Amino acid sequence: MNSLKIGDRVIYPNQGIGVVEDIQVGSYNGEKFNVFHVRILTNNTLVLIPSSAAEEMGIRRPIAEGSIKKVFHFMRNGSVDITMNWKGRYKEHINLMKTGTLLDMALVLKSLFYLSLIKPLSFREKKMMERAKELIVTEISEASCDSCTRVEHRLIDTLSRCFKNVKPRLDI
C-alpha cells in the first residue's frame, strides 16, 4: 500500500470508498512511516491510516472492471449454505464484512437475500443486508462508471433470478 498517491481511491472495509487526501510522514520509536489521510465518501469521515497497518486493516484498491463479471457470476449461480443458528450466522456474517473483500460481502448479501425469501430477517440482519448491498453497489458503480441505481437494479435482478424457484414466505 506504499504505492498510494494523493487522489487515489481505496476501499476501507465495512465503510466503503475513500479518497487519499494527504500523505504525511510520521515516526514512532525512531522509525519513519507514511500516514495516509483517507476521506470516507459515504460519511465524510477523515481516517488516518499508518502505511504499515493498511494491509492488515484490509485497505485495498477498488476492484478492476474485469472482476465485476466474477461477482455477478457468483451472485447468479449456485446455492448458499446458511447456518440456521442466528448468533452463529450473524457472527459469521460480521467477520465476512470485516474482511472488506467484495466476494465476502457478496456472500453475505446472497445469504441474507435468500434467507429473507424464506423467513423474516431480524432488524440487525436487515441492516447488514442493506449495508452489504450498499458497499457492493458503490464499489461496482465506481469500477464500472455506471450509476448506483443501475448497478443496484442489476444486482437485485441477478439475485432474484438465482433464487427464482424459492417459494417466498407469505407474510410479505
KADA-V487994 format. One record per pair of residues at least 24 apart in sequence whose C-alpha atoms are under 10 Angstrom apart, sorted by sequence separation. I is the first residue (numbers start at 1). J is the second residue. D is the distance in Angstrom with one decimal. If there is no record, write none. Layout:
# KADA-V487994
i->I j->J d->D
i->I j->J d->D
This chain:
# KADA-V487994
i->16 j->40 d->6.9
i->17 j->41 d->6.0
i->18 j->42 d->8.3
i->24 j->48 d->9.7
i->26 j->50 d->8.3
i->105 j->129 d->9.2
i->108 j->132 d->6.9
i->109 j->133 d->6.3
i->15 j->40 d->7.2
i->16 j->41 d->7.5
i->17 j->42 d->7.4
i->18 j->43 d->9.8
i->21 j->46 d->8.9
i->23 j->48 d->9.3
i->25 j->50 d->9.2
i->26 j->51 d->9.9
i->107 j->132 d->9.2
i->108 j->133 d->9.1
i->109 j->134 d->9.9
i->12 j->38 d->9.0
i->15 j->41 d->8.9
i->16 j->42 d->7.1
i->18 j->44 d->8.9
i->20 j->46 d->9.5
i->21 j->47 d->10.0
i->22 j->48 d->9.5
i->23 j->49 d->9.5
i->24 j->50 d->9.5
i->25 j->51 d->9.7
i->81 j->107 d->9.8
i->82 j->108 d->9.9
i->105 j->131 d->9.2
i->106 j->132 d->7.2
i->11 j->38 d->9.9
i->12 j->39 d->9.9
i->15 j->42 d->7.7
i->16 j->43 d->9.6
i->18 j->45 d->9.1
i->19 j->46 d->9.5
i->20 j->47 d->9.5
i->23 j->50 d->9.6
i->80 j->107 d->8.1
i->105 j->132 d->5.6
i->106 j->133 d->7.9
i->109 j->136 d->8.9
i->10 j->38 d->8.3
i->12 j->40 d->7.8
i->15 j->43 d->8.7
i->18 j->46 d->8.9
i->20 j->48 d->9.7
i->23 j->51 d->9.5
i->75 j->103 d->9.3
i->80 j->108 d->9.7
i->83 j->111 d->9.6
i->104 j->132 d->9.4
i->105 j->133 d->8.0
i->9 j->38 d->8.7
i->10 j->39 d->9.6
i->11 j->40 d->8.8
i->18 j->47 d->9.1
i->20 j->49 d->10.0
i->74 j->103 d->8.1
i->82 j->111 d->6.6
i->106 j->135 d->9.5
i->6 j->36 d->8.7
i->8 j->38 d->9.3
i->9 j->39 d->9.4
i->10 j->40 d->9.1
i->15 j->45 d->9.9
i->80 j->110 d->7.4
i->81 j->111 d->7.5
i->82 j->112 d->8.7
i->102 j->132 d->9.2
i->105 j->135 d->7.9
i->106 j->136 d->7.1
i->2 j->33 d->9.3
i->5 j->36 d->8.9
i->6 j->37 d->8.9
i->7 j->38 d->9.4
i->9 j->40 d->9.7
i->71 j->102 d->7.6
i->72 j->103 d->9.8
i->75 j->106 d->7.1
i->79 j->110 d->9.0
i->80 j->111 d->5.9
i->84 j->115 d->9.5
i->97 j->128 d->8.8
i->105 j->136 d->7.1
i->2 j->34 d->7.6
i->4 j->36 d->8.4
i->6 j->38 d->9.2
i->9 j->41 d->9.9
i->71 j->103 d->6.5
i->74 j->106 d->8.0
i->75 j->107 d->8.0
i->79 j->111 d->8.8
i->80 j->112 d->9.5
i->82 j->114 d->9.0
i->93 j->125 d->9.1
i->100 j->132 d->10.0
i->1 j->34 d->9.9
i->2 j->35 d->9.6
i->70 j->103 d->8.8
i->74 j->107 d->8.4
i->81 j->114 d->9.9
i->82 j->115 d->7.9
i->102 j->135 d->8.4
i->103 j->136 d->9.0
i->2 j->36 d->9.3
i->68 j->102 d->9.6
i->72 j->106 d->9.1
i->75 j->109 d->8.9
i->76 j->110 d->9.3
i->80 j->114 d->7.8
i->90 j->124 d->8.5
i->94 j->128 d->8.4
i->97 j->131 d->9.3
i->102 j->136 d->6.6
i->1 j->36 d->9.7
i->12 j->47 d->9.6
i->67 j->102 d->9.7
i->71 j->106 d->7.3
i->75 j->110 d->6.6
i->79 j->114 d->9.0
i->80 j->115 d->9.4
i->86 j->121 d->9.9
i->90 j->125 d->7.3
i->93 j->128 d->8.3
i->97 j->132 d->7.5
i->100 j->135 d->9.2
i->101 j->136 d->9.6
i->71 j->107 d->9.7
i->74 j->110 d->9.1
i->75 j->111 d->9.9
i->86 j->122 d->9.0
i->89 j->125 d->9.6
i->93 j->129 d->9.7
i->102 j->139 d->8.3
i->63 j->101 d->9.2
i->90 j->128 d->9.1
i->97 j->135 d->9.8
i->102 j->140 d->9.2
i->62 j->101 d->9.5
i->63 j->102 d->8.0
i->86 j->125 d->9.4
i->93 j->132 d->9.9
i->58 j->98 d->8.1
i->59 j->99 d->9.2
i->60 j->100 d->8.4
i->62 j->102 d->9.0
i->18 j->59 d->9.7
i->57 j->98 d->8.8
i->58 j->99 d->6.1
i->59 j->100 d->7.8
i->60 j->101 d->8.6
i->12 j->54 d->9.3
i->17 j->59 d->10.0
i->57 j->99 d->8.2
i->58 j->100 d->6.2
i->59 j->101 d->9.5
i->17 j->60 d->9.8
i->18 j->61 d->9.6
i->56 j->99 d->9.7
i->57 j->100 d->9.0
i->58 j->101 d->8.0
i->113 j->156 d->9.1
i->117 j->160 d->9.8
i->13 j->57 d->7.6
i->14 j->58 d->9.7
i->17 j->61 d->9.0
i->18 j->62 d->9.8
i->12 j->57 d->8.1
i->13 j->58 d->6.1
i->17 j->62 d->7.9
i->114 j->159 d->8.4
i->12 j->58 d->6.9
i->13 j->59 d->6.6
i->16 j->62 d->9.6
i->110 j->156 d->9.8
i->113 j->159 d->7.6
i->114 j->160 d->9.0
i->117 j->163 d->8.6
i->4 j->51 d->9.3
i->11 j->58 d->8.2
i->12 j->59 d->5.1
i->13 j->60 d->8.5
i->113 j->160 d->8.8
i->2 j->50 d->9.8
i->3 j->51 d->9.7
i->11 j->59 d->5.7
i->12 j->60 d->7.1
i->114 j->162 d->9.2
i->118 j->166 d->7.7
i->1 j->50 d->9.9
i->2 j->51 d->6.2
i->10 j->59 d->6.7
i->11 j->60 d->5.3
i->12 j->61 d->8.9
i->106 j->155 d->10.0
i->110 j->159 d->7.0
i->114 j->163 d->7.0
i->117 j->166 d->7.2
i->118 j->167 d->7.1
i->119 j->168 d->8.3
i->120 j->169 d->8.2
i->1 j->51 d->6.5
i->2 j->52 d->8.4
i->10 j->60 d->5.5
i->11 j->61 d->5.8
i->12 j->62 d->9.6
i->109 j->159 d->9.2
i->110 j->160 d->10.0
i->113 j->163 d->9.0
i->117 j->167 d->7.3
i->118 j->168 d->5.7
i->119 j->169 d->6.2
i->1 j->52 d->8.3
i->9 j->60 d->8.9
i->10 j->61 d->4.5
i->11 j->62 d->5.9
i->117 j->168 d->4.9
i->118 j->169 d->5.3
i->119 j->170 d->9.1
i->120 j->171 d->8.3
i->1 j->53 d->9.3
i->2 j->54 d->9.0
i->9 j->61 d->6.5
i->10 j->62 d->5.9
i->11 j->63 d->9.1
i->110 j->162 d->9.4
i->114 j->166 d->8.2
i->116 j->168 d->8.5
i->117 j->169 d->6.0
i->118 j->170 d->9.0
i->119 j->171 d->8.8
i->120 j->172 d->8.6
i->1 j->54 d->6.6
i->2 j->55 d->9.9
i->8 j->61 d->8.3
i->9 j->62 d->7.1
i->10 j->63 d->9.6
i->110 j->163 d->9.6
i->115 j->168 d->9.9
i->116 j->169 d->8.4
i->117 j->170 d->9.4
i->119 j->172 d->9.6
i->1 j->55 d->6.8
i->8 j->62 d->9.9
i->114 j->168 d->9.5
i->117 j->172 d->9.2
i->4 j->60 d->10.0
i->116 j->172 d->9.9
i->4 j->61 d->9.2
i->1 j->59 d->8.1
i->1 j->60 d->7.7
i->1 j->61 d->8.9
i->71 j->136 d->9.4
i->71 j->140 d->9.2
i->68 j->139 d->9.6
i->68 j->140 d->6.7
i->67 j->140 d->9.3
i->68 j->141 d->9.8
i->64 j->139 d->9.9
i->65 j->140 d->7.9
i->68 j->143 d->8.0
i->62 j->138 d->10.0
i->63 j->139 d->7.4
i->64 j->140 d->9.0
i->65 j->141 d->9.7
i->67 j->143 d->9.1
i->68 j->144 d->7.9
i->62 j->139 d->6.5
i->63 j->140 d->7.7
i->65 j->142 d->9.1
i->66 j->143 d->9.0
i->61 j->139 d->10.0
i->62 j->140 d->8.4
i->64 j->142 d->9.6
i->65 j->143 d->5.3
i->66 j->144 d->9.0
i->63 j->142 d->8.9
i->64 j->143 d->6.1
i->65 j->144 d->5.7
i->76 j->155 d->9.1
i->14 j->94 d->9.4
i->62 j->142 d->7.8
i->63 j->143 d->6.4
i->64 j->144 d->8.4
i->65 j->145 d->9.1
i->75 j->155 d->7.9
i->62 j->143 d->6.8
i->63 j->144 d->9.5
i->75 j->156 d->9.5
i->76 j->157 d->9.3
i->77 j->158 d->9.2
i->14 j->96 d->9.6
i->15 j->97 d->9.7
i->72 j->154 d->9.0
i->76 j->158 d->5.5
i->77 j->159 d->9.0
i->13 j->96 d->9.9
i->14 j->97 d->5.9
i->15 j->98 d->9.4
i->72 j->155 d->7.4
i->75 j->158 d->6.6
i->76 j->159 d->6.1
i->79 j->162 d->8.2
i->13 j->97 d->7.2
i->14 j->98 d->5.9
i->16 j->100 d->8.5
i->71 j->155 d->9.6
i->74 j->158 d->9.8
i->75 j->159 d->6.0
i->76 j->160 d->8.6
i->77 j->161 d->9.2
i->78 j->162 d->7.5
i->79 j->163 d->8.3
i->13 j->98 d->5.7
i->14 j->99 d->8.0
i->15 j->100 d->8.6
i->73 j->158 d->8.9
i->74 j->159 d->9.7
i->75 j->160 d->9.6
i->76 j->161 d->6.9
i->77 j->162 d->6.2
i->78 j->163 d->9.2
i->12 j->98 d->9.5
i->13 j->99 d->6.2
i->14 j->100 d->6.0
i->72 j->158 d->7.2
i->75 j->161 d->9.4
i->76 j->162 d->4.9
i->77 j->163 d->9.2
i->12 j->99 d->9.6
i->13 j->100 d->4.0
i->14 j->101 d->9.4
i->72 j->159 d->8.9
i->75 j->162 d->7.2
i->76 j->163 d->8.5
i->12 j->100 d->7.0
i->13 j->101 d->7.6
i->74 j->162 d->9.7
i->75 j->163 d->9.9
i->11 j->100 d->7.5
i->12 j->101 d->9.8
i->13 j->102 d->9.6
i->11 j->101 d->8.9
i->11 j->102 d->9.8
i->14 j->105 d->9.0
i->13 j->105 d->9.8
i->42 j->135 d->9.8
i->42 j->138 d->9.6
i->16 j->131 d->9.7
i->15 j->131 d->9.1
i->16 j->132 d->9.9
i->14 j->131 d->8.1
i->14 j->132 d->8.2
i->16 j->134 d->8.6
i->17 j->135 d->8.2
i->15 j->134 d->9.9
i->16 j->135 d->5.7
i->15 j->135 d->7.5
i->16 j->136 d->8.6
i->14 j->135 d->7.5
i->16 j->137 d->10.0
i->17 j->138 d->7.6
i->13 j->135 d->9.2
i->16 j->138 d->7.5
i->17 j->139 d->7.0
i->16 j->139 d->7.5
i->11 j->135 d->9.4
i->17 j->142 d->8.6
i->11 j->139 d->8.1
i->10 j->139 d->9.7
i->9 j->142 d->9.4
